[in-house]
């Protein structure tokens, strides 16, 4: 009886944690580049129930036979095993804002914060007072060289590889080329290339706020995305959150029903326990 109360209480705890995760997903459904979280449950080991004082041996005049003394298996509840972030692509939404950059594919844009380098899928940028490209929170966007991007409004373009050009110029013009050494030429209109990174185990990324992520020893070292691994940069678009509000609401209802079922189970166990103490105990 007491075990049933503990089992139901464990179920209520897990359902509350799942409800918190779903609520956070719904709260950020309109946040650019947001990636939803999912919860994974794990069951505690089952208990094998057997008949007390029964060795399974049945003796009769002509001999004997063995009988299984076990009644069956008894569940002991569940716990939250982990919550992880789903990095599947969100829908691309056109804004016609030249400071909006959407990533089409896996990868993250590197930005500089007071805590160090962080990574985001939120490509909704703006300019600060000094003309640097920054996030809505004021974090500077980084190039692959680790420098900041200083541009002027209506005076730059970005190609699909993340190269940012001033004066709206795409093509290489021999008159703009400066020779660095015998093997390298620099395009004077090129302001730099966005630092787009990937991780060996991106599932291990840690969330900081709802738009920023940071790496740890489990993600592996970040590396510059190149070739087929590099996502395309689409200017004038943003990536919507990969949260389906209808699915999340259905999931929320299911979790609430499971929570109420565990709650009802505790009430039933409590009532039966009270009857055992107050009624059966009196008759004895």
C-alpha positions in Angstrom: 0.0 0.0 0.0 2.8 2.4 1.0 4.8 1.4 -2.1 1.8 2.3 -4.3 1.8 5.9 -2.9 5.5 6.3 -3.5 5.1 4.9 -7.1 2.3 7.4 -7.9 4.2 10.2 -6.3 7.2 9.5 -8.5 4.9 9.6 -11.5 3.5 13.0 -10.5 7.0 14.4 -10.1 8.0 13.3 -13.6 4.8 14.7 -15.1 5.4 18.0 -13.4 8.9 18.2 -14.9 7.6 17.3 -18.4 4.9 19.9 -18.0 7.6 22.5 -17.2 9.5 21.6 -20.4 6.4 21.8 -22.6 5.4 25.1 -21.0 8.8 26.5 -21.8 8.5 25.4 -25.4 5.1 27.1 -25.8 6.4 30.2 -24.1 9.2 30.5 -26.8 7.1 29.5 -29.8 7.7 33.0 -31.3 11.4 33.3 -30.4 13.6 33.3 -33.5 15.8 30.3 -33.8 14.5 28.6 -30.7 15.0 24.8 -30.4 12.5 22.8 -28.4 13.4 20.5 -25.5 12.2 16.9 -25.1 11.9 14.8 -21.9 12.9 11.1 -21.7 11.6 9.0 -18.8 13.2 5.9 -17.3 11.4 3.2 -15.3 12.7 2.0 -12.0 13.5 -1.7 -11.8 10.5 -4.0 -11.5 10.0 -6.1 -8.4 9.2 -9.8 -8.7 6.3 -10.7 -6.4 6.1 -14.2 -4.9 3.7 -16.0 -2.6 5.0 -15.8 1.0 6.1 -19.1 2.6 5.7 -21.0 -0.6 8.7 -22.9 -2.0 6.8 -24.0 -5.1 6.8 -27.7 -4.1 3.4 -29.6 -4.1 3.4 -33.1 -2.5 0.7 -35.7 -3.0 0.4 -39.5 -2.3 1.7 -40.5 -5.8 4.6 -38.0 -5.9 5.2 -34.3 -6.2 5.6 -31.5 -8.7 7.0 -28.0 -8.7 4.7 -24.9 -8.9 6.0 -21.5 -9.7 5.8 -19.5 -6.5 6.0 -16.1 -8.3 2.9 -14.0 -8.7 4.3 -11.6 -11.3 6.2 -8.3 -11.7 5.4 -5.1 -9.9 6.4 -1.7 -11.2 8.1 0.8 -8.9 7.6 4.0 -10.8 9.5 6.3 -13.2 12.0 9.1 -13.1 13.2 11.8 -15.6 16.2 10.3 -17.3 17.2 13.4 -19.3 15.9 16.4 -21.2 17.6 17.2 -24.5 17.3 19.8 -27.2 15.9 18.9 -30.7 18.0 20.7 -33.3 15.8 20.0 -36.4 15.4 22.9 -38.8 12.6 25.4 -38.2 10.6 27.2 -41.0 12.3 30.1 -42.8 10.2 33.3 -42.6 10.9 36.2 -45.0 11.2 39.6 -43.3 13.0 41.7 -46.0 15.2 43.1 -43.2 18.8 43.2 -44.4 20.0 42.5 -40.8 18.2 39.2 -40.6 20.3 36.1 -41.4 18.7 32.6 -41.5 20.8 29.4 -41.3 19.5 26.8 -43.7 21.2 23.6 -42.3 23.0 22.5 -39.2 25.4 25.0 -37.5 25.6 28.0 -35.2 26.6 31.6 -35.5 29.4 32.6 -33.0 28.9 35.7 -30.9 31.0 37.4 -28.2 29.4 37.8 -24.8 30.8 38.9 -21.4 31.1 35.2 -20.5 33.0 34.3 -23.6 32.1 32.9 -27.0 28.5 31.7 -27.4 26.5 30.2 -30.2 23.1 30.9 -31.6 20.6 30.1 -34.3 18.9 33.5 -33.8 20.0 35.5 -36.8 17.9 38.6 -36.1 20.7 41.2 -35.8 21.0 45.0 -35.6 23.7 47.7 -35.4 24.9 49.2 -32.2 25.9 52.9 -31.8 29.4 52.2 -33.2 28.1 50.4 -36.3 29.0 46.9 -35.1 26.7 44.0 -36.1 25.2 42.7 -32.8 22.4 40.5 -31.5 19.2 42.0 -29.9 21.0 41.7 -26.6 24.0 43.6 -27.7 26.5 40.7 -28.3 28.9 41.3 -31.2 28.8 38.9 -34.1 32.2 37.3 -34.8 34.1 36.5 -38.0 36.3 33.5 -38.5 39.3 35.7 -37.6 37.7 36.5 -34.3 37.1 40.2 -35.2 33.8 42.1 -35.1 31.8 43.2 -38.1 31.5 47.0 -38.5 29.2 48.0 -41.4 26.8 50.7 -42.4 23.1 50.4 -43.0 22.1 49.8 -46.6 25.7 49.5 -47.5 26.5 45.7 -47.3 25.4 42.3 -48.6 26.1 38.8 -47.4 26.4 35.8 -49.7 25.2 32.2 -49.0 28.7 31.3 -47.6 28.5 34.1 -45.0 31.0 36.5 -46.8 30.0 40.1 -46.0 30.8 42.7 -48.6 30.6 46.5 -48.2 29.2 48.8 -50.9 26.8 46.0 -52.0 29.5 44.5 -54.2 29.6 40.7 -54.8 32.0 39.9 -57.6 35.8 40.2 -57.3 37.0 43.2 -59.1 40.8 43.3 -60.0 40.8 47.0 -59.1 39.8 46.1 -55.5 42.4 43.3 -55.1 45.4 43.9 -52.9 48.3 41.4 -52.9 49.2 40.2 -49.5 52.0 37.8 -50.7 52.7 35.8 -53.8 50.0 33.3 -53.0 47.3 35.5 -51.4 45.1 38.3 -52.7 42.6 40.2 -50.5 39.3 41.7 -51.7 39.1 45.2 -50.1 35.3 45.0 -50.3 35.2 41.8 -48.2 34.5 42.7 -44.5 34.9 39.1 -43.3 33.1 35.8 -43.2 30.6 34.9 -40.5 32.0 32.3 -38.0 29.7 29.3 -38.5 30.6 26.4 -36.3 29.6 22.7 -35.8 30.2 20.3 -32.9 31.0 16.6 -32.9 28.2 16.0 -30.4 25.9 19.0 -30.6 23.3 17.1 -28.4 25.5 17.9 -25.4 25.4 21.6 -25.9 24.2 23.5 -22.9 21.5 26.2 -23.1 22.2 29.7 -21.8 19.0 31.6 -22.0 16.7 30.6 -24.8 18.8 31.7 -27.8 22.4 31.0 -26.7 24.3 27.8 -26.3 27.8 27.0 -25.0 30.1 24.0 -25.2 31.6 21.8 -22.6 33.9 18.7 -22.4 31.1 16.5 -23.7 30.4 18.3 -27.0 33.9 18.1 -28.3 35.8 21.1 -29.7 33.9 23.3 -32.2 35.2 23.6 -35.7 34.5 25.9 -38.7 31.8 24.4 -40.9 33.0 24.0 -44.5 31.7 22.4 -47.6 28.6 20.3 -47.3 28.6 20.8 -43.5 28.3 24.5 -43.8 24.7 25.8 -43.8 23.6 28.4 -46.3 23.1 32.0 -45.1 19.9 33.6 -46.4 19.7 37.3 -46.0 16.3 38.8 -45.3 14.9 35.7 -43.6 14.7 34.4 -40.0 14.4 30.8 -38.8 11.2 30.3 -36.7 11.1 28.1 -33.6 10.8 24.4 -34.4 7.9 24.2 -32.0 4.5 23.0 -33.2 2.1 24.7 -30.8 -0.8 22.2 -31.7 1.4 19.2 -31.0 2.7 20.7 -27.8 -0.8 21.5 -26.6 -1.9 17.9 -27.2 1.2 16.7 -25.4 0.4 19.0 -22.5 -3.1 17.6 -22.2 -1.7 14.0 -22.1 0.7 15.0 -19.4 -2.0 16.6 -17.3 -4.2 13.6 -17.6 -1.3 11.3 -16.5 -0.6 13.7 -13.6 -4.3 13.5 -12.5 -4.3 9.7 -12.8 -1.3 9.4 -10.4 -3.0 11.9 -8.1 -6.2 9.8 -8.1 -4.1 6.7 -7.4 -2.6 8.3 -4.3 -6.0 9.3 -3.0 -7.3 5.7 -3.5 -4.2 4.2 -1.7 -4.7 6.7 1.1 -8.4 5.8 1.5 -7.7 2.0 1.5 -4.9 2.5 4.0 -7.3 4.4 6.2 -9.8 1.6 6.0 -7.2 -1.0 6.9 -6.2 1.0 10.0 -9.6 2.1 11.2 -11.8 -0.8 10.2 -9.8 -4.0 9.9 -7.7 -3.0 12.9 -10.9 -2.6 15.0 -12.3 -6.0 14.1 -9.1 -7.7 15.2 
